[in-house]
Amino acid sequence: MRLPRIAALSAALLTAGLLGVTPTLAGSASAATGEWQDGVTTSDTIINCWTNQPTVGVSANTGWRSPTGEVPKVGEKFFLRGYIGLVGLPCSERVLTVPEILPPAGLSYPEEPVLWGINTLGEPGTLSDGALDISHGANGGIALALPGDEPFVLARGEVLEFQFPVIATREFKGTATPAPTCQSRVNGTAPCPVAQSGDHLQVAFTVGGHGGNKQYVTPYVPLFAAKAGTGGGGDTTAPRTTITGGPANGAVVTSTSAAFTLGSSETGSTLACTLDGRARTCAPGQHRVTGLGAGTHVLQARATDRAGNTDATGAARHWTVPVPARSLRRSAGWTLPASRASYDGRVLATSRRGASATVAARNARRVVLVANGGATHGTVRVYAGRTLLKTVSLRTARTTTKRLIPITTFGTAFTGTIKVVVVTNGRPVRLEGIALPTR
C-alpha cells in the first residue's frame, strides 16, 4: 500500500534528518555535535566469485545520535541512521537492497527530509535529500526505495547510508529491555516483530542479486545505551579501522609481497582480516602479505573494541600484480632471458616485426603494460580481441626497466584476449608483464 509522503507517517517519517550535514560513514563521529552510538552489526554470507570460499557479503549497522551526546530527554529531537555495505565479491559484482525501518513505539517524526547517499567504503561521504519512495514495508515497518519503487543498487565497496530525525515521546530504557532475537532474525529471513523488540530499533535490508545465504541483514540498536565510555549501557561506539602504507588503492605493483600498517581508532582493539576473501591472522601494527600471484588482491580489516563493538564496514585496500613475462603466450621470435632487474626475473625479448604475446583477461577494468625502454627500442600495438587499444613507442632517452604504461580503462569489464604485437623491425622490444586490474 502506498503511503502519502511524510504526513501519513505521524507527521512525517523519513525524509531524513540534519539538512546540510556532511557526515562520515561507518560509525565515526558525525560532523554535527555529538557522536553516533552504534548498535549491533549483522552480515550475510556469499561465496567469493574468485576463491569459491564463504565470505562476508553484505554488512549493516544502525545507530542513534543526540546533539548533546547524551540520552535525549522526552520531547528532545535526536537522530537515527542505518547503513549497509557490499563487502565481499559476488559474481554479480552488485547487490539490490531495500531498507525497511522498524522503530519502537514512543517516537514522533518532525517534518524534515530524510538524508541519504551511496558513498565509497572507508572514505568520507556526503548525504542529500534526494527523492525517495516511502511505503509500508513487508514486515510492518517503513520501506525506502528510489522513485518508482526501484531498489538501491550497491557495487562492491559502496555503502548506502540514511539518517532521519525523531522525537522521544516516552522514556527509553534501552538495554534493560530484551534485544530482538526471534528465530526469523537468527535465520536471517525476517526481522523480529516490533512488539517483541522492546526499546530497540531494527533496520531490515532485503538483499538480492548477489548469491547471499540470507534474505535480510537485520541489525538493531538499543534506544538508549549510555553515552560511550560512561558506564550504564556501556561503550556502544564502533572503532574506526585504518590501513596505511603499502600499495595505494588501484596501484599496479611489480612485487609478489606487500606490507601495510593496520590500526584502530580505539586502543586495545582486535582485528579480523581477509585477503582475497580468505580469513588470515592479523593484529594492529605491521602486516605483510607474501606469495601473491598475478591478479587483483584485496586486503580487508575490521576492528572490534574491548566493549565488543565492531566497525561495520572496516577498511580495505586493493592492488594488482601483473601477469609476468614467463606466463604470457607468445609466438615465434621471442626469447625469455633471465634479467635480475626485471619483474619476476625474466623478460620477453624480440626485435621481429609481427611477434605477439597474449594473455587471457577476465573482468578486466584496465590494461597496464610493464615494459623496458631505451633509445633504440621499438613500437608495439595493444589489442583487446580485435580492437586496437593503443600504439605504444617504447623509445626513451635512457634505458629503463619496469615502466608501467597505462593502455586503457574499459567502460565495462572486459573478458577476452589482450594481445601485444610488435610493429617495428630490428628494434628491441622487452616486455616484463601485463597487468589486468579487475577493480
N, C-alpha and C positions, 0 to 999 in steps of 0.2 A: 504494500500500500504506500503510495506516495505521500510524504508529509509536506505541508506548506513550509516554506523557508522560515526558519527560526521561530516565528510566532507560535506555531503549534507545539513547540517543544518547551513549554513553560517559559515563554517569552524569549526563547532563542537558544537552543543549544547549538553550538558549533557553527560558528562561522569564525572563530577561534581567537584566542587572546593576544594581548600585547602587540598592538599595531606599532610598527616602526622598530621593533626589537630585532637585532641580528644575533641570534644565539649560536652557540657552538653545539655540536652533536655529541651523542653517546655519553651522557652522564656528566659532562663537565659543567662548570658554573655558567649560568646564563649571563648575558650582558646586562640584564636588569638586576636590581637589588635582590639579594637572597640567592640561595643555592638550590639546585634541584635535588630533591630527596628521592632516589630511585628505588624501585621495588624489585621484584623477582624477575630474573632473566630466564626466558624459555627458548629452546631451539628445537627445530626438527632435524631429521637426518635424510641425507641423499646419498647416492652412490656417485663418487667423483668420476667424471667422464673420462679422465685420463688414467687414473690409477685403479678404477673399479673397486675402490675401498670405501666403506662407510665414512662419512664426514659430516660436519655441520652444514646444513643447507641454509635455512632462514633463522635468524636470531632476532628477538624482540625484547622490549622492556617498556616500563611505564614509570611515571614519576609525578611528583607534585612540587610546587614552589610557592612560597608566600613572599610578598615584598619585604617583610622584616626578617625572613629566615626562620621565624618561629611558627609554632602551630597556630593557625588563624583562629580568631575568636568568632563566635556566632555573629553573622552579619558582615564579616570581612570578606573581601574578594581575594581569591588566590587562583592558582593556575594548575591545570593538569596537562599531561602530554603522553604520547605514545610514539614509539619509533620502531622501525623494522628494517633490517638489512639483509641482503643476499650475500652470504659469506662464502659458501662453497662454490664448486664448479660443476653445475649440471650441464648435461649435453645441450640443453636448450639455450644456455647462457643467459636466461632471464627467468623472472617469476612474475605471476599475476597475483595481485593481492587487493582485498577489500577489507579495511579495518572496520570493526564494529565495537563501539564503546558501550560498556555495561557499567554505568555509575551506580553507587549505592544510593539508597534513599537519603533524603536530607540535604539535597543540593538544589539551588536555583541557578538560572543561567542568564547573565546580563546580555543585552542585545549588542554584542560585539562580534566581529567576524573571526572565523577560525583561521589561524595561520598554519600554513603547511608548506612543505617543499621536499624535493628529492635532491640530495647532495651526495658528494663523494665520501666514502668511508674514511674516517680518521682525519678529515680536514674541516676547517670552519665552513659553515654553510649559511645560507640565508633562507628565510621563510617569507611568504607573501600571503595575501588574502585572495588568491586566485579562486575562480568559480569552482564550486563543489555541488554535487547532488547529495541531499541528505534524506534518508528514508528509514523506515522501520527495518531493523536487521532480522536475520533468520532466527536469532536467539533472544529476541525481545529487546535488544538494545538499539543503538542508533548507528546506522551504517553510513560510511563516507565513500563516495565514488566520484570519478571525473564526470563532467557533463555528459548526459546520455547514458548514465549508469555504467560507464566504462570503468574497468578496474585500473588501478595503478600498475605500471609496468616498471620493474626494477631489474637493471642489469647487475651483473656481479660487481660488488664493491660500491653499490649505491644504497643510500639509506633514505627511507621515507619517514619524515617526522611531522607531527601535527601538535598544536597547542591550542587550548581554549580556556576561557575564564569561567569560574564558578563561584558561588557564594554559599557558605555553610549556613543552613537554617536550623541546625541542631549541633550538639556537641558530639564529636567523634572520639572514639577510644582506640582506634587503630589495632595494634597487635593484641589488645585484650579480647578481640573477637576472633572466632575461628577463621583461618585462611581458607580460601576456596580450593578444596582438594577433592571434589567429587570425582567419580570414576571416569566420566566423559572427559574431564580435563586431563586426568592422568593418562588416558588413552590418546589424547590429542585429537578427539573427534568433535568436541564442542566445549565451550566454557561452562562453568557452573551456573545454575540459575541464580539470579540476583538475590532471591530470598535466602539463599544459602551462603552468600558471600560476606555477610556481616558488614564491617566498615571498609571493605576492600574494593578498590576499582579494578575491573578487568577490562582488557582490550583484546578482543579476539581477532586474529588475522586469518581470513580464508586464504589459503595458499594453493596455487595451481600452476601447472606448466613447467615444473622442474623435477618431477620424479620423486618428490619427497614422500616420507612414510607417514605423514600426518596431514590432516586437512586443516588443522588450526595450530597456530602458535598462540598460547593464551597466557601471557604474563599478567601479573597483578601487582598492586602497590597498596600497603595498608594506609588508610587515612584515619589517624595520622601516627607515624612513628615520631619520636622526639627528634629535635634538631641533631644533625650529625655530630657525634662525639660528645654528647651531653648526658648520656645515660638514658634511662627510661626505655624508650623504644630502641635505643642503640644507634650506631652508625648505619645509615641506610644509603650513603652516597658511594656510588661505584668509583673505583680508581680509574685513572686515565693511563692507558698503555702507550709506551713510546718505543719506537725503533729508530735508532740513529746510526750514522756511519754506514759502511758497506755500499754496495751499488745503489744508485738512485732509482726510484720507480721508473720503469721503462728503459733502463740502460741496457746496452749490449756490452757484455763483459767477456773478454777473451781469457777466462780463467775458470777452472773447474772447482774453485773454492771461493768463499766469501765470508767476511767477518762483520758482525753487527754488534751494537750495544743495545741490550734490551733493558727497559726500565718501567717504573710505575710512578704515578704521582703520589702514592702513599707508601711510606716506609714499612717494611715487613710484609709486603705483598708477595704472593707466589705467582708463577706464570705457567700457563698452559700453551704449548706451541704445536704447530703443524708445519711441515714442509711438503708442499705439493699434495696436501690433503691427508698426509700421514702424521700421526702423533709422534713427537720427539721430546726428549727430556730437555728442559731449559730452566734458567734461573736469571734473575736480574744480573746484569753485567755483560761481559763479552760473550758472544755466541758465534761459533764458527761452524760453517757447513762445508763439507768436502765431498769429493767424488761425484760432482754434478755432471750429468750427461747433457747432450745438446738439447735445447728447448727452453721454454719459458718456465721459470721457477717462482713459486710463491711461498714466502715465509710469513706466517701469521702468529701473533702472540696475543694472549688475553691475560690481564692481571686480575687477581682476586685478593681483596684486602683481608686483614685479620678478622674483620667482622663478618666475612663471608660474602661481601658484595663483589660481583663480577662485572667487569667492563662489558657492556652489551655488544659492542662492535669490535673492540680491540684495535690493534694496529697491524698493518700489512705492508709488505714490500715485494715487488715483482721485478724480475730482470731476466735477461735472455743470454744463454750460452750458445755460440754459433755451432753449426754443423762443421766439423773440422775437414780439412782438405782430404784426408785419407778416406773419409766416408762419402765423398762426392762420387757419383758415377761419371766416368769420363770416357771420351772417345779416344781413338788412336792419336798419338802425337804428344801426349803428356808424359812427364816423368814425375816421380814423387820423392825427391831427395830430402834427406834429413836437414833440419835447419834449427839450430839452437835458439835463434832469435825469433822464430816464427811460432805462432799459436799452435799448440799441440805437437810441436817439434817436427812438423813436416810441412812441405809446401808443394802445391801443384805448379809445375813449371812447363812452359812451352813457348815456342816462337812461330808456330804453324797457324796460318790463317785457316779458319773453319773448325779448329779444335774446340770441343764443347765439354762442359761439365754441368751435370744436373743434380737436383735434389727434389725429393717429394715434399710438398708443403701440405699441412693440414690446418685449416682455420687460421692461416697467417694473416696478421694485420699489417705487417710491414716487411720489407726486404732490405737487408743491410749487407753489403759486400765487405769481406775482410780481405784486403789485398795489399801487396807491396807496391811501392812507387819508385821511380828512378828517371834519370834524364833521358834514357833511350827507351823507356817502356812503351808498350803498345796500347791498343784500344780494344774494348770488349762491348758487346751488347747483351743486355739482360732481358729475358723474356719471361712472362707468365703464360704458360701454354704457348699459343701462337702470337700473343700480344706483346709487342715491343714496349718495355717499360722505360728503358733509358740506355743511351750510348755513353760510355764512360771512358775517358782517357786516363790511363794510369801514369802518364808522364808527370814527373815532379822535378823540382830544382835539385833536390838531393835524394839519395837513396833512403827509403823509409821501410819499416815493417809494421804490420798490424794497423794499416789505415782502415778506419771504419767509414765506409762510403754509403750514405743513405741512398737507396734506389727509389723507393716509392712507399706510400701509405695507401692501403686499399680502402675504398669506401665501405665495402662489406668483406667479411672474412673470405680469404681465398684458399681453396683446396685444389691442388693440381701440381704441375711440374714447373719449377723455376730452372731456367737454363741460362748459362753464361756461354757466349760464343765469341771467339777471337776474330776480329775483323782486320787486323794488320798482319803483315808477313815479315818475318825476320826480326821482329822486335820482341823482347822478352815480356811475358805475362806470368805473374806469380800470384796464385790465389791461396789464401790460408783458410778460407771457410766462407760460409753463408749463414747469416742469422735470420731467423724467421719468427719474430715475436708474435705471440698469439694474444697479446693484450696491448 
